[in-house]
């Protein structure tokens, strides 16, 4: 019996079918959740006022488009998330390099940093950063929030990077040395690109957590999306409408981030 071989064209076709299947399954799951939500809405006695929600995103006046509080809060959330993401990579990579280096002092401080941050709540770290550490350096609310989030996520990224680097065969180090590269050059040009492909899947989860954790910065009065939602609810009593809209915005952000990371992962795997 002849064995059929799968050509690259067939692989692309199967990939498209699998992607379509996943989209359909996800759509069905969301439809089920939406059905339960709307069923509960229909049976509740809550006075829904969805028509008032749009004004909190934008309005129009004589000068044109005016951003509402939710849109301004979304901008602040994105700003904090982007800056914290960049800094968390720096802290995570620095913690990994120190933890895997030859210096005992570096390994000690790396372990203290990772274990302390990973085993204490982010809420407590935000309070400590804002009320104890920030006054020493004259930091405001937003820098305090960014620094606390960056240190928190950086501790988790340090462990992810360490596992990814450990997954690269030792022969890759030897190959770099045989080409005349220094240890730093071998790490930067040979080992780190290969480790990056290993850490992308767990990295996606941490990036999504970072976006969701930005909602906690409202406890130190940062006017992010969740803080703006709380202010609107206090003024209008539109509790369920606003919280559902805020949750939907966070869902769109995290799904978009997961989608972009998945595309980057597939592109990276094709290059290896």
N, C-alpha and C positions, 0 to 999 in steps of 0.2 A: 504493500500500500504506500502510495506516494505521500510524502510529508510536505504540507504547504508551508512555505516560508513567508514570514511577515515582512513586507517591504517597508521602507520609511514612509511611503504614502499611506499604507494601511495603519501604521502607527499614528499618523496625524489624524486619520479618520476615526480610529478608536478613541483617541484623546478628545476629539470633538464630541463624540457620543457620550463619553464619561462625563465631560464637563456639562453637557446638556442634561444628563441624568441628575447630576448634583444640583443643578439650578432648579429642575423640576421638583426634586425632593425637598429642597429648601423652601421653595415657593409653597408647596403643600403644607409643610410644617408651619410656616408663617400664617397661612390661611387658616389652619386649625386654631392657632393662638388668637388670631384676629376674630374668629368666630366666637370663641369663648369670651373674649373681651366685650364684643358687641352684644353678646347674649346677656352678659352681666350688666352692661349699660342699660339695656332695654328693661331689665327687671328691677333696676335700682330706682330710688326716688330722687336721685341727685338731679339738680337743675343744670343741665349741660348748656354751656354758652360758648360753643366753638367759634361763633362768628366774631367774638371779641379778641381771639388769639392773634390774628394777623397783624393787628396794630402794634403788637409788642415786638414784631420783627422789623417792620418798616412802616412809614407813613409818607404821604406826599403833601407838601405845602407850596407856597408861592416860589420858594427857592429850589424846589425839586425834591429829589429822594432824600429821606431822613432815616438813618438807621435807628431801629428801636433798641430797647434794653437787651432783648435776647440776642440780637445780632451783634451788639457791642460786647456782650458777655462771651459769645462764641469767638469773637476775635481775640479776646483776652485768653480764652482757653487754648486756642491754637498757638498763640504767642508763647505761653508758658510751656505747652507740650513740645514745641519745636526746639526751644532753647534747652529745656530739660533733657530732651532726647540727645542733643549734641553733647552736652556736658556728661550725661550718664555713660556715653561711649568712652569719653576721656577717663572718667573715674573707674569704669569697669576694666578698661585695658590697662590702666596704671596699676590697679589692684591685682590683675592677673600677672603682669610682668614682675611686680614686686613679690608676689606669692610663689612664683616659679623660678625666681632668681637664686643666686648663690649666697646672697647676704641674709644672714639669720635675722638681722634687725628688720630688713624689708619684709621677710616672710612673717615675722611676728606682727608687725603693724598691719600687714595685709589681712592676716587672720583675725586680728582684733576688729578691724573695720568691717569685714564681711560678716562675722558672727554677731557683732553688736547691732548692726543695721538690720540684718535679716531676722533677728529674734526680738525686736521691739516694734511696737505698732507705729505706723506712719503718722497717725494723729499725734502721738506723743512726740515724735521727732519734729513735727511742724511746730508744736508749742515750744519745745526746747530751742529750736532754731530762731523763732521769732522773738521770744521773751528773754532768752538768756544770751545766745550767741550774737544775734543781729545787732543789739544795742552796742556791743563792743566795737563793731566795725561800721556802725552807722548805716546798716542796711534797712531798706524799707520792706513793705509787705510783699511786693512781687519778687524782688531778689531773694528774700527769705524763702518764699514758696518754691522758686526755681531751684535754689541750692538744696533744700530739703528733698525735693523730688529727685534731683539728679543723684544725690548721695544714696538715696533709697534704691533706685533702680540700678545704679552703678554697682551696688553690692551683689545684686542678682546677676547682672551681666558678667561680673568678674568670674563667677562660678561657671556660667555658660561658656565664656571664652576659654577658661581653663580646661573644661571638658573637650571643647573643640580642638584646642591645640594638642591635648593629649591623644586625640584620635588620629592625628597625623603620624604616619609611620616614622620611626627614627631614621630610616634610610634616607628620608628627605633632608634631614639635617646633614647627614654625611654627604649627600649629593651636593648640597650647597657649599660645604667646606671644600669638597674636591674641586669645585669650580673657582676656588680662591675667594669666596665670600667670607666676610667676617660673621661672627655670631649674630650681630644685629642685622646685617644685610640679609643673612639667610632667613632670619625670622620674618623680616619685613617683606621680602620678595618671593620666598619659597613657601614657608610654613603658614604665614598668616592668610594668604589667599585661599589655600586649601582648607584651613580651619574655618574660614568664613562660610564655606558651603555646608559645613557640618552644623554650624550654629544657627543657620537661618530659621529652621522650624521652631526651636524653642525661643528664638529671638522674637518671632512674630507674637507669641503670647505675651512676652514682657512688654513689647511696644504697645499692645492693646491695653495691658494693665496700666501703663503709664498714662494713656489718654483717660482711662476711667478714674485713675487716682487724682487727676487734676481737680475732680469734683470736691476733694477734701480741702483744697486750699481756701474754700469759703470760710472755714472756721477761724482764719486769721484775717477776715474781712477783705479778701481779694475779690474784686468784682468780676468773677468769671461767670460762666453760663449758669451754674447751679446757684450762685449767690444772687444773680439777677432774677432767677426764677423764684427764689425765696422772697425777694423784695416785692415782686409782682403779686405773689400770693398774699402777702401781708396787706397789700393795698386793695386787691380786688376779690379775694376769697375764691379765686378760680383754681382751687387746689389740684383737682384731678386733671383738668385740661393742661395746665402748665407743666405738671410733672410728667405727663405722658408725652408732651411735645419735647421736653428736655431729654427724656429717655430716648425718644426717636432720633434726636440730633446726635446723641452719643453713639447710638447704634449705627447711624450712617457713617460717622467718623471712623469707628473701629472696623466696620466692614470694608470701607475704602482702604484703610491701612493694611488689613489682612490681604486684600486683593492685590495691592501693589507689591507687597512682600512676596506673595506667591508667584507673581510674574518674575520678580527678581530671582527667586529661587530656581525657577525653571530655566531662566537664561544663564544663570551661573552653572547649573548642572550640564547644560549643553556645551559650555566652554571647557569643561574638565575632560 
